[in-house]
C-alpha cells in the first residue's frame, strides 16, 4: 500500500462575509485568528482514492461536481473514489461553485479548487510505502443542544452522554520504518465555539487540534473528518443552562484538550492494522417531504415567533410554489469507502443528526464504521423521527431546501437502510 497526506493553506487574503450565523451576514471578517487548510489524503492499493478535508462551512452540489470533474479530468479518479468532507466551521465561508451571486466567494472558490488540484498532484509525487492502523476511542468533547422538555426540544445544553456520539476514530498512516506521517481523526461536533460575534477567520477547534498535534509530533499532517454532529456543540460552549460564544483563548484551550485525548490514544491505544483492499461505491437516494398547503406556508411566513430569516425563507418558498419550482423530494448522496472487511468510511450529505450515525454503527456492529456528515455537499439538516416529533431548530431547515413541506418521518430509514446495504454488499 502507498499513501500521502499533506495540507495547503486556503485562507482568503481579503475580508469576507463569514457564513453560518445570520446575525453576522452584513459584517465582513476583520482578520485571521488561525489559517484555513485543505488536507489531502491519497491512498493507493488495488485502486486509488482521495479524501479531501476542507476548513469551510459547507459546499453545494455544484461545487462538489465541479471539483470532482476537475479531479477526474486531471487524475482520472471517478466520483466514488473522491470523498469531500467539510469541517463546518462557522468562522469561514461556504462554496457554491462558479455560480455564486457573491463575486468575492467565486474568487475564493476558484482559489480553493486550484489548491485542491495542485495538492493532489503533490500527493501523487510524494506517495510512499506504508500501512494504515485504526483505533476507536471515546471523548466527551461534545454536548447535545437538544434539551428535552414537555414543550419539545429546547436549544440549551443537555448533559447526557447518551445524547451525543462519543466515538473518536483515529487512522494512523505510517511508513515502512513505522514513522507516523499522518493522523486522520473523526468526531461528531459542530465547530461553533466561536459564535456570531466573532469576526476572525478560524477553523475553530479543529484548527487548534491540528496546531497542538503538529507541534507535538514533528512532520505530522493532521486531517479532521466531521461526523454526524448536527445537534452537538463543543462542551466548552455550554454555560450552565445556555450556550455562550467562546473567545479565541477558550477555543485554543478546548483544542488543546481534544488534542491531548488524541495524543494519549496515539501513545497507548491498541491499534489494528488495516489490510487495505479498497472498494468504493456511491448512491443517490430521494428524501421525500410532505406537501403543504399554501395556507400552511403563509401561516409560517407570518409567525412572529419565528426569526426573521426563517420567515423570509418561507416567503421564498411561497414564491417558488407559485412559480411551480417546488419539489416534494431532495436527491441525497451517500458514498462508501471500504478499506478492508472490518473498516469502512460512510460519507453522508448535509447536517446529519447524531442518532443516524449511531444507528448505522450499531447495525454494523463488529466492524469499525466511520460515519461522516457534511460530505459532498450540505443544504439542510437531516432529521430523525424523534427530531420531527419533538421539533426544535434542527427540524425546520426544510424551509430552506426548496421542498413542499416538512420531511417525512421515514427519511432516517431511507438513509440508514441504503448506507448499511452498501456497506454489507462490499464486506
GUMI-89500 format. One record per residue (C-alpha): x, y, z. Coordinates in steps of 0.25 Angstrom, whole numbers, plus 5000, padded with zeros to 4 digits. Layout:
    xx    yy    zz
     X     Y     Z
...
//
This chain:
    xx    yy    zz
  5000  5000  5000
  5004  5014  4997
  5000  5027  5003
  5002  5042  5004
  4996  5053  5013
  4998  5068  5013
  4991  5081  5014
  4990  5094  5007
  4986  5108  5012
  4973  5113  5007
  4971  5125  5016
  4965  5137  5008
  4974  5148  5006
  4963  5159  5007
  4952  5161  5017
  4940  5152  5014
  4925  5150  5019
  4927  5139  5028
  4915  5129  5028
  4907  5121  5038
  4901  5131  5046
  4890  5140  5041
  4893  5151  5051
  4907  5153  5045
  4903  5153  5030
  4905  5168  5028
  4919  5169  5034
  4932  5165  5028
  4943  5158  5035
  4954  5167  5041
  4966  5158  5041
  4971  5143  5043
  4972  5136  5056
  4977  5123  5050
  4978  5119  5036
  4969  5110  5028
  4974  5098  5020
  4970  5087  5011
  4976  5074  5015
  4978  5063  5005
  4980  5048  5008
  4983  5039  4996
  4982  5024  4998
  4987  5015  4987
  4986  5000  4987
  4978  4991  4977
  4972  5005  4974
  4974  5019  4977
  4965  5028  4986
  4966  5042  4991
  4960  5049  5003
  4958  5064  5003
  4956  5071  5016
  4953  5086  5016
  4953  5096  5027
  4940  5102  5021
  4925  5103  5026
  4920  5095  5014
  4918  5094  4999
  4907  5091  4990
  4905  5080  4979
  4910  5089  4968
  4923  5092  4976
  4925  5077  4978
  4922  5073  4964
  4932  5083  4958
  4943  5079  4968
  4941  5064  4965
  4941  5067  4950
  4954  5075  4951
  4960  5063  4959
  4955  5053  4949
  4960  5061  4937
  4974  5063  4943
  4976  5050  4950
  4965  5040  4945
  4959  5037  4958
  4944  5034  4958
  4933  5041  4966
  4932  5030  4977
  4947  5030  4978
  4947  5044  4983
  4942  5048  4997
  4940  5063  5000
  4937  5066  5015
  4935  5080  5021
  4939  5083  5036
  4927  5092  5036
  4934  5103  5044
  4925  5115  5045
  4937  5124  5044
  4939  5123  5029
  4931  5123  5017
  4923  5112  5009
  4925  5110  4994
  4915  5109  4983
  4924  5107  4970
  4925  5117  4959
  4910  5121  4960
  4911  5129  4974
  4904  5142  4974
  4916  5148  4982
  4928  5151  4973
  4937  5150  4985
  4932  5136  4988
  4935  5132  4974
  4949  5137  4975
  4951  5129  4988
  4945  5116  4982
  4954  5117  4969
  4966  5118  4979
  4961  5107  4987
  4959  5098  4975
  4972  5101  4969
  4979  5098  4982
  4972  5084  4983
  4976  5080  4969
  4991  5085  4972
  4991  5078  4985
  4986  5064  4979
  4997  5066  4969
  5007  5068  4980
  5001  5056  4987
  5003  5047  4975
  5018  5051  4975
  5020  5048  4989
  5014  5034  4991
  5022  5025  4999
  5020  5011  5004
  5014  5009  5017
  5002  5004  5025
  4989  5009  5032
  4985  5006  5046
  4972  5009  5053
  4967  5011  5067
  4954  5015  5073
  4954  5023  5085
  4943  5031  5093
  4942  5046  5096
  4932  5055  5104
  4937  5067  5096
  4923  5070  5091
  4909  5073  5097
  4895  5072  5092
  4888  5085  5089
  4874  5078  5089
  4869  5079  5103
  4856  5070  5105
  4844  5077  5111
  4829  5076  5111
  4829  5087  5100
  4838  5079  5091
  4853  5081  5089
  4859  5093  5095
  4872  5100  5090
  4881  5098  5103
  4891  5089  5108
  4887  5074  5110
  4897  5068  5119
  4894  5053  5115
  4905  5044  5109
  4894  5036  5102
  4890  5049  5094
  4904  5050  5087
  4913  5041  5079
  4925  5039  5087
  4933  5031  5077
  4947  5037  5074
  4952  5029  5062
  4967  5030  5058
  4974  5025  5046
  4989  5025  5046
  4998  5026  5034
  5012  5020  5036
  5024  5018  5027
  5031  5005  5026
  5040  5009  5038
  5028  5011  5046
  5029  5026  5046
  5016  5033  5047
  5013  5043  5035
  4998  5046  5037
  4987  5045  5047
  4972  5045  5042
  4962  5047  5053
  4947  5047  5053
  4938  5053  5063
  4924  5058  5063
  4923  5072  5068
  4919  5086  5062
  4931  5095  5061
  4923  5107  5067
  4931  5110  5079
  4933  5124  5073
  4919  5130  5072
  4912  5140  5064
  4920  5152  5070
  4933  5146  5064
  4939  5153  5052
  4952  5146  5052
  4955  5135  5041
  4957  5122  5048
  4956  5107  5047
  4950  5107  5061
  4954  5095  5070
  4959  5086  5058
  4969  5097  5055
  4974  5097  5070
  4975  5082  5070
  4983  5082  5057
  4993  5092  5063
  4995  5085  5076
  4997  5071  5069
  5006  5076  5059
  5015  5083  5070
  5015  5071  5078
  5019  5062  5066
  5029  5067  5056
  5026  5065  5042
  5011  5060  5045
  5000  5064  5036
  4986  5064  5043
  4973  5062  5036
  4959  5065  5042
  4947  5058  5037
  4934  5063  5042
  4924  5053  5047
  4909  5053  5049
  4909  5065  5059
  4897  5073  5054
  4891  5074  5068
  4905  5074  5076
  4913  5086  5081
  4926  5087  5088
  4925  5085  5103
  4933  5097  5105
  4922  5106  5099
  4912  5101  5110
  4910  5111  5121
  4900  5105  5131
  4886  5105  5124
  4891  5113  5111
  4902  5113  5101
  4912  5124  5100
  4921  5130  5089
  4935  5126  5093
  4947  5135  5091
  4959  5130  5083
  4967  5127  5096
  4956  5118  5101
  4955  5111  5087
  4970  5109  5088
  4969  5102  5101
  4958  5093  5096
  4966  5089  5084
  4978  5086  5093
  4969  5077  5102
  4964  5069  5090
  4978  5069  5084
  4982  5063  5097
  4972  5052  5097
  4977  5049  5083
  4991  5049  5087
  4988  5039  5098
  4981  5030  5088
  4993  5031  5079
  5003  5026  5090
  4994  5016  5098
  4983  5010  5089
  4983  4997  5083
  4984  4999  5068
  4978  4989  5058
  4986  4988  5045
  4976  4990  5033
  4979  4980  5022
  4976  4990  5011
  4967  4985  4999
  4960  4997  4994
  4945  4996  4990
  4937  5009  4987
  4922  5011  4984
  4913  5023  4983
  4898  5025  4982
  4887  5035  4981
  4874  5033  4988
  4862  5042  4989
  4858  5048  5003
  4843  5052  5002
  4835  5063  5008
  4820  5065  5012
  4812  5074  5002
  4808  5086  5010
  4796  5095  5006
  4799  5110  5002
  4791  5114  5015
  4801  5106  5024
  4813  5113  5017
  4807  5126  5019
  4804  5124  5033
  4819  5120  5035
  4823  5133  5028
  4814  5142  5037
  4818  5135  5050
  4825  5146  5058
  4830  5136  5068
  4840  5131  5057
  4853  5138  5054
  4852  5148  5042
  4862  5139  5033
  4852  5127  5035
  4840  5136  5031
  4848  5141  5019
  4851  5127  5015
  4836  5123  5016
  4833  5135  5007
  4843  5130  4997
  4837  5116  4997
  4823  5122  4995
  4829  5129  4982
  4835  5116  4977
  4821  5109  4979
  4814  5120  4971
  4825  5118  4960
  4824  5103  4960
  4838  5101  4965
  4836  5094  4977
  4838  5079  4979
  4834  5068  4989
  4848  5061  4990
  4862  5065  4990
  4873  5056  4984
  4883  5051  4995
  4897  5046  4992
  4903  5034  5000
  4918  5030  4998
  4925  5018  5003
  4940  5015  5004
  4943  5001  5009
  4958  4999  5014
  4956  4985  5018
  4946  4975  5023
  4945  4982  5036
  4947  4996  5033
  4939  5006  5025
  4936  5021  5023
  4922  5025  5020
  4920  5039  5015
  4906  5045  5017
  4902  5058  5011
  4897  5070  5019
  4896  5073  5034
  4892  5059  5040
  4886  5057  5054
  4896  5049  5062
  4886  5038  5065
  4886  5034  5050
  4901  5032  5051
  4900  5024  5063
  4889  5015  5058
  4897  5012  5045
  4909  5007  5054
  4900  4999  5063
  4895  4991  5051
  4909  4989  5046
  4914  4985  5060
  4926  4976  5058
  4933  4986  5049
  4939  5000  5050
  4929  5009  5042
  4933  5023  5042
  4921  5031  5038
  4922  5045  5033
  4913  5056  5031
  4915  5069  5023
  4921  5061  5012
  4920  5064  4997
  4910  5076  5000
  4901  5081  5010
  4888  5088  5008
  4879  5085  5021
  4878  5077  5033
  4875  5062  5032
  4865  5060  5044
  4861  5047  5051
  4847  5043  5055
  4850  5048  5069
  4854  5061  5063
  4842  5063  5055
  4833  5059  5066
  4839  5068  5077
  4843  5080  5068
  4854  5089  5071
  4864  5096  5062
  4868  5084  5054
  4854  5081  5050
  4852  5094  5042
  4863  5094  5031
  4853  5088  5021
  4849  5103  5019
  4862  5106  5012
  4862  5093  5004
  4852  5097  4993
  4843  5086  4998
  4828  5085  4998
  4827  5083  5013
  4834  5076  5025
  4842  5064  5023
  4834  5051  5025
  4838  5042  5037
  4844  5031  5028
  4856  5039  5023
  4865  5033  5034
  4861  5019  5030
  4864  5022  5015
  4878  5027  5019
  4881  5017  5029
  4876  5005  5020
  4884  5010  5008
  4896  5012  5016
  4896  4999  5023
  4892  4991  5010
  4904  4998  5003
  4914  4994  5014
  4909  4980  5015
  4909  4978  4999
  4924  4981  5000
  4928  4974  5012
//
